[in-house]
Amino acid sequence: MRTGLILATLLAPFLVSGQGQSRLENKVRKQLDRGKAYPAIRNATALIGKQDNAEFRVLRAEGYNMIGEHAKAEADARASLKQRPEGNTPALMQLATAEQGQGHWDSAAAHLQTILDHSPDLEARFQLATVEQRQGKLDSAMANINQALAPFAPDDATATKLHRLKGEIAAMLGDTALAKAELDRAVSLAPSDPVNYNSRAYYLHAWRGDHRAAIADYDRAIKLNPNYSYAFNNRGWSRYKLGETAKGVRDIGRAKQKKKSNPYVYRNLGMIALETGDSTKACAFFRQALDWGFTAQFGPEVEEKMAASCSLPTGSKAQPPVQHPPQDHPDRRNGTPLPRTNAPQ
């Protein structure tokens, strides 16, 4: 009896510590589920300080990905995979997400395919289609989306983003009717999701030059999420295209305040400055777009504008172009090009 009491006394601090870690781990997971990345990162860092393991590294990687710190997320995901090489799907997902954020599309696709080779993971299928969309592999992306949609009932919540992506890809392929059907369906499935309105505004309306209709959808997205940087940025570009330059610049400025790391903010500001006759300001914005990784994420458009209108600083080197979906697609019904505009997120 006395021996058991002594053993329990010796183990008590370790048991309490383990229970504390478990509570903190659950807290981190809940914070990530609620989108509270910064406290989740702080708590995950505390967990790693006590016990550096694969699960805690993945949690912190997810937090870093949520705030756009993709290089840090990649480091944590790779550390997690090193600690647990086999069956570590969460780490592979976070690694692929981090690589997408850095424009490493081929690597992201390879890691997502590794997941799919071992299990029919629907999120991985969706992410792979997203990567292929950005690579311009539209037919393959559509095939992946159709494969992912097959198991779903029409009102399954998970299907919403799949229908949205299918609509985006259909628009890029020039199938306006299918794009409208799928983007409208995404909105009807989740009318409280601002991303659905942002995508419909961009792919269904702005690409067709109907910026009034696009702004109506951007307004809905912003009403649902007043901190939606990408919707502000997109709405600003549409306002500019309608001749409302001051309002457009104001919206894009709001987008910058809410997410300064979005390189398309600086692309848009640069284009507006260039087209309104201020090439010095335009070139400064273009350089900021490149600094935030525009080329890796969206292709060489800004580099081409700089080559035509600006002189690069001495010793600087343009980033190599990557394969990306062209931003002008002919409508297959009438052959007219879709206007170049902003990229939704």
N, C-alpha and C positions, 0 to 999 in steps of 0.2 A: 504493500500500500504506500509505504513511504517512498519507495523507488519510483512508483508511478507518479506520485505527487511532484517529486524532484524533476522527472522527465517532462511533465506537463509545464512546470515552471520554466524550464530551460527552453522549451519549444514555443512558449506563448508569444514572445516578441516576433518570431518568424511567422507564426500563424496570423498575428495581427497585421504584420507587414504585407503578407500575401493577400489578405482580405482587403487591405487598403489599396493595393495595386489593382485588384479586381474592380473595386468601386471606381477608381480613377479611370481605368480602361473603359468601363461602361459609360462613364461621364464623357470621355472623349468621343466615343461612338455617337452618343446622343448629340453632342455639339456639332459633329460633322453632319449628322442627319438634318440638323436645323440650319445648316449653312454658317455656323459660327466658327470660321476657320482659325482665327487668331488665338482664341482661348484653347481650341483643340490642339493647336501646334504647341502652345506653352505646356499644356498638360501631357502631351505625348513626349515632349522633350524631358519632362520630369520622370516619366516612366522609363525612358531610355537611360537616363542617368542612374536609375536604380537597377535596371536589368535590360541590357541591350539585346532584344530579340527580334525575330522576323516580324511578329505581329505588330509590335509597337512602331517599328520602322515604316510599315505599310500605312498605319494610321497617320503618322506625320507626313508621309509622302502625299496622302490624299489631301491633307490640309494645305500643303504647299501648292499642289496642283490647283486647288480652289482659288488661291490668291495670285496665281500666275507665276509663282516661283518655281518654274519647271526644272531648272538645273538642280535645285536642291531636292525636288521631288525625285528626279532621276537618280541622284546619289543615294537617297534613302531606299528607293525601290531596288536598286542594284545590291545594296547592302543586305536587304531582306532576302533576295534571291541567293546571295552567297551563303547566308545563314541557313536557309532552307531551300535547296535547289529544286527539289521534286515536289510537284503538286501545289506550287505556290501561285495559284491563279490570281489572287488579289494583288500580289507584287507585280506580276506581268501586266495586269490591267493598269496599274498606276504608272508603270514604266512606259507603256504604250501611250498613255495620256500625256505624260511629260514629254515624250518624243513628238507627239502631235503639236504640243505647245511651242516646241522649238523648230517646227518645220521639218523634222526628220521623218518624212512620210514613209520611206521604204523600211526603215527600222521598225516603226510603229506597226506597219502592215505585217511584217514578219512575226512580231511578238503576238499580235492578235491571231494570226493564223496558227501559231503554236497552241494557243488556248483552244481554238476550234478543232484542232487535230485530236484533242483529248476529250472534249466535251462540247455539246451543242449549246454553247453559252450565247444567249440572245443579245446581251449587252456587247459582247465581243463582236458579234455579227453586225450589229448596228454601228459600232465604232469602225469596223473594217470598211463598211460601206461609206462612212464619212471620210475616211482616209482616201478611198478610191475616188470619191467625189472631188477631193482637193487635188488629186493626181491627174484628174481628167479621164479616169477609167470609168466612164459613166455607165456603159453596158454592164460591166462587172458589178458596179455598185448597185444598179437596179436589180440584178439577179440576187445579190445578197439580201437586199431589202425584201424582195418577194419571198425568199426562203425564210426569212425571219418572221414575216407576217403570217405565214401559213398556219402556225398553231393557234393563232389568236381568235377569240370571239370578237365580233365587231366593236363591242364596247369595252374591251380590255384596256385598262389605263396604260399599260406598257406599249400598246399599239400606237398611241398618239404620236410619239416622236418618230416612229417608223413611217407613219403616213405623212408626217411633215417632211421627212427626208425624201420620201418617194416623190412628193410634190416638187421639191427643190430640184431633184435629179430630172424629173420629167420636163421642168421648165428649161433646164440646161440642154436637154435633148431636143427642145423645140416643140414638145407636145403640150401645147397650152391647155387643151381640154382636160388632159389627165392631171396636169399641174393644178388647175383650178379645183377639180374634184377632190384631189388628195389634200390640198392645203385647206380647203373649206371643211373637209372631214376632220382634220386635226383640230381646227378651231371648234367644231361642234362637239368633239370628244372631250376637249379640255378648254372651255371658254374662259377659264381663269388663268391660263398659262400665257404670259406675255410673249414668250418666244414664238408661239404660233402666229400671233398677229404681226410680229416683226418679219418673220419669214414670208408670210403671205404678202405683206406690203412690198417687200423687196422683189421676190421672184414673180409674183403674179401681176403687180401693178407698176412698180418703178421700172422694171426691165422693159415693160411695154410703153413706157413714157407717160403713164397715167399717174403723175405725182400727186394730184389731189386725192385720189383714192388711196395711194400709198400713205399719205400723211394721216388720213382718217384711221388707218390701221396702226400706224406708229403712235398716234394719240391714245388709242386703246391700250397698247403695250405700256406706254409710259404711265397711264392712269393706274394700271395694275401694279406696276413697279416703278416708282418715281426715281429710282437709282439705276435704271436700265441704261447704261452708257451707250450700248450699241444702237438702241432705238433712237436716242437723242442724236447720235452721229448720223444715222441714216435719215432721220427726219430733217436734219440740217442740210444734208445734201439735196434732198428733194425740194426743200424750200429755196435753196440756191438755184436749182434748175428751173424753178418757176419765176425767177427774177427777184425773189425776196432775200437778197444777199445778206442784209443786216441780221434778219431773223435766222438765216441759215448759219452764219458765223456764230451767232449767240448760242444756238443749239449745239454746234460742234464744240464750242468752248465748254458747255456744260458736260458734254461727253468726256472731254479731257479731264475735267475736275473729278469725275466719277471713276475714270479708269485711264490714267495717264499712259499706261503701257500699251494701249491699242494703237498699233502703227497706222491704221487707216484714218485715225483722227488727223494725223500730220499729213498724210497723203491728201486728204480732202482740203485741209487748210492750205496746203501748197498749191493744189490745183486752182482753188479760188483766187489765191494771190496771183498766180501766173496768168490766169484768164482775165483778171482785172488790172493787169499791167504792172504789178510789183514783183519783178523777178527776184530781187534780193531777198524779200521776205519768203517768196516761194521756195527758193533754194535752201533757206534755213529750215523751213518745215520739212522739205524733202530729206535733208540730212538727218533730222530727228526721226523721220519714218524709217530710214535705214538703220539708225542706231537701235531702234526698238524691234528690229528683225523683220522688216517688211518683206524683203526678198525671199527669205526662207518660208514665210507663211503664204505670200500672195504672188510671188513671181517678180519679174524684172521691170515692171511698169515704171516704178519710181526711178530706178537706175537709168532707164531710157529717157525719162523726162530730164534728169540731171545732166545726162550726156548731151542733150540737145540745148539745154538752157542755162547750165551752171558749170562752174569749174570746180572739180573736186579739190579739197585741201591737199597740199603737198604731202606725199608719202601715204595717202589713204588709198585703199583698194576697194573697188566695188565687190560686193558679194556675188558669188557665182549664181546664175539663175537655176531654178528648179523647175521640174515639170509641174504644171498647174493647169487647172481648167481655164480655157480662154474666157474672157469676160464679155465678148461680143459673140452671140450665137444667132444665126439666122432663124427666123420663124419658118418652119417647114411648110406652112400653108401659103405664105406670101413672099418669102425670101427677103424680107426686110430685116436689117440687123437690130438686135436688142441693144438698147443704150447702155454704155458703160456707166456703172454706178458703184455704190458702196457694197461692202461685203457684210452680210449679217452674221451675228453670233448668237 
